[in-house]
Amino acid sequence: VQLVESGGGWVQPGGSLRLACTASGFAINRYAMTWYRQAPGRGREPVATITLTGLSIDYASSVKGRFFISRDIMKNTVYLQMNSLKPEDTAVYYCNMRDASQSWGQGTQVTVSS
């Protein structure tokens, strides 16, 4: 099992980024998948979750209305569209199953600053 995150970078406040998480070794449509983030000096927190059916999605209150999780089953990839980014969104972003049972990938750094 491997999770590879990509798409991070530096962006000014108000900007957008689209993160991707490509999974190997399992099918993402058989598990609820979650994007997590870890800001400097803080613990890892869930940001957005999509259930295995894709019919239910949940967001942390801090990102609701700005971030959108989706998936491409054919590509076995989960996405996180991040809009209206704020400096407090600066973190390393990871994906994993909702129960965080798999080994963590390297994450992708998102930096929001002017």
C-alpha positions as CSV (number, residue, x, y, z in Angstrom):
1,V,0.0,0.0,0.0
2,Q,1.3,3.4,-1.0
3,L,-0.1,6.9,-0.8
4,V,1.5,9.7,-2.8
5,E,0.4,13.3,-2.4
6,S,1.1,16.0,-4.8
7,G,0.0,19.5,-5.9
8,G,1.2,21.6,-3.0
9,G,3.1,24.8,-3.3
10,W,3.1,28.5,-2.3
11,V,0.1,30.6,-3.0
12,Q,-1.1,34.0,-1.9
13,P,-4.1,34.4,0.4
14,G,-7.3,34.1,-1.6
15,G,-5.6,31.7,-4.1
16,S,-6.4,28.1,-5.0
17,L,-4.6,24.8,-5.2
18,R,-5.7,21.3,-6.1
19,L,-4.0,18.5,-4.3
20,A,-4.0,14.9,-5.5
21,C,-3.5,11.7,-3.6
22,T,-2.8,8.6,-5.7
23,A,-3.2,5.3,-4.0
24,S,-1.7,1.9,-4.9
25,G,-2.3,-1.5,-3.4
26,F,-5.9,-0.9,-2.7
27,A,-9.0,0.6,-4.3
28,I,-10.1,3.9,-2.9
29,N,-13.7,3.2,-3.6
30,R,-13.6,0.4,-1.0
31,Y,-12.7,2.8,1.8
32,A,-13.6,6.1,3.2
33,M,-10.7,8.4,2.4
34,T,-9.6,11.5,4.3
35,W,-7.4,14.4,3.7
36,Y,-5.4,15.4,6.8
37,R,-3.1,18.3,7.5
38,Q,-0.4,19.1,10.0
39,A,0.6,22.7,10.7
40,P,3.9,23.6,12.3
41,G,3.8,22.8,16.0
42,R,0.3,21.2,15.8
43,G,-1.0,17.7,15.5
44,R,-2.4,16.1,12.4
45,E,-6.1,16.9,11.9
46,P,-8.7,15.6,9.4
47,V,-9.8,18.2,6.9
48,A,-12.2,16.4,4.5
49,T,-13.6,12.9,4.1
50,I,-15.3,11.1,1.3
51,T,-17.1,7.8,2.0
52,L,-16.5,4.7,0.0
53,T,-19.8,5.2,-1.8
54,G,-18.8,8.8,-2.6
55,L,-22.3,9.8,-1.5
56,S,-21.3,11.4,1.8
57,I,-18.7,14.0,2.4
58,D,-17.6,15.7,5.6
59,Y,-15.5,18.8,6.1
60,A,-13.8,20.4,9.1
61,S,-15.6,23.5,10.0
62,S,-12.5,25.6,9.3
63,V,-12.6,24.7,5.6
64,K,-16.3,24.1,4.9
65,G,-17.3,26.1,1.8
66,R,-13.8,26.6,0.7
67,F,-12.4,23.0,0.3
68,F,-13.9,20.3,-1.8
69,I,-12.9,16.6,-1.9
70,S,-13.5,14.4,-4.9
71,R,-12.2,11.2,-6.4
72,D,-11.5,9.6,-9.7
73,I,-11.9,5.8,-9.3
74,M,-10.3,5.0,-12.6
75,K,-7.2,6.9,-11.6
76,N,-7.5,5.6,-8.0
77,T,-6.9,9.2,-6.9
78,V,-8.5,11.5,-4.3
79,Y,-8.4,15.2,-4.9
80,L,-8.7,18.3,-2.6
81,Q,-9.7,21.5,-4.3
82,M,-8.7,24.3,-2.0
83,N,-10.1,27.8,-2.7
84,S,-10.0,31.1,-0.8
85,L,-6.9,29.9,0.9
86,K,-5.8,31.6,4.2
87,P,-2.5,31.8,6.0
88,E,-3.9,29.4,8.6
89,D,-4.3,26.7,5.9
90,T,-0.5,26.5,5.8
91,A,0.4,22.9,6.6
92,V,1.7,19.6,5.2
93,Y,-1.3,17.8,3.7
94,Y,-1.7,14.1,3.7
95,C,-4.3,11.5,2.7
96,N,-5.1,8.2,4.3
97,M,-8.1,6.0,5.0
98,R,-10.5,7.6,7.4
99,D,-9.1,5.4,10.2
100,A,-5.6,6.4,9.3
101,S,-4.6,2.8,9.3
102,Q,-2.1,2.9,6.4
103,S,1.4,4.2,6.4
104,W,1.6,7.9,5.8
105,G,3.0,9.2,2.6
106,Q,5.4,12.1,2.4
107,G,2.7,14.7,2.2
108,T,2.6,17.8,0.2
109,Q,3.5,21.2,1.6
110,V,1.0,24.1,1.2
111,T,2.2,27.5,2.1
112,V,-0.2,30.5,2.1
113,S,1.4,33.8,2.5
114,S,1.8,37.2,0.9
